[in-house]
Amino acid sequence: MKLLCGKFELDLSSPLIMGIVNVTPDSFSDGGHFNSPELAIAHAMQLIEQGANLLDIGGESTRPGAQSVGVEEELERILPVLVGLSHCGVPLSVDTLKPEVMRAVIHAGADMINDVNALQSPGALQAVADSRVAVCLMHMQGEPRTMQHNPRYHAVLAEVKTFLAARIEASEQAGIARERLVIDPGFGFGKALEHNLALLHGLDTFQTLGVPLLAGLSRKSMLGALTGLSVTERMVPSVAAAVISAMKGAKILRVHDVKETRQALQIFSAVEEAR
Ligand code: 9MG
């Protein structure tokens, strides 16, 4: 399986690691340590050295309860980092749901748009259609500010799958080739623990949609709920969740702990090759 990703064509025959570069003052799990372009760029380069195959740069927090920021502010955070990393050698994804930000970062050289709103904002499909960027279509129930207030599903797996199938269809209708698409069930985005566990258990069923699967469980609250560990202590459960995702067919793993995930995937790949 291949993914067309801006200037790159990614081979997804074994899972790739997407390193997280948050450039937000209230960053979800990083405590905002990379809240200046220089620190974010240095952190990103370290993630590449540790084995990140691509990077995801975010200028607006999507953690539960987060307030949205304006276009200007989001771009002020992202653009210096994106430009500073333009020769880093790996594809650069930008995590945004705003069409204006999408257009600006594509112009500045982004290779992928990671949209937690699955291109549903007015103008989002058009913002990416006429470009070469890859797009991650993620499922979210509600919006970050309120999404964890009593999320409800009749059958979470079926509902998320139906939603993602519809977003693939809408993207193709808008002229975005299937080879540019990635899907993501959106762990923790409007989901209670039982929903997240059902999605992880059934993750392999998303493979039938015929589009590569991205999984993001790194340091998320479901891992805290299961282990009692605080956000900064969740490296081991995060690596475990990444390996489970890979075993269920995820092709891109969005993680904070690149070095440890890389080590775990070496074991995964060796076992896969022994088939
Ligand atoms: C931005 N962001 C935070 N968590 C995420 C996840 O699980 N998937 C994707 N695609 N983006 C995420």
Residues whose N, C-alpha, C, O or C-beta is under 5 A from the ligand:
A	BS01	9MG	T62 D95 N114 C136 M138 D184 G186 F187 G216 L217
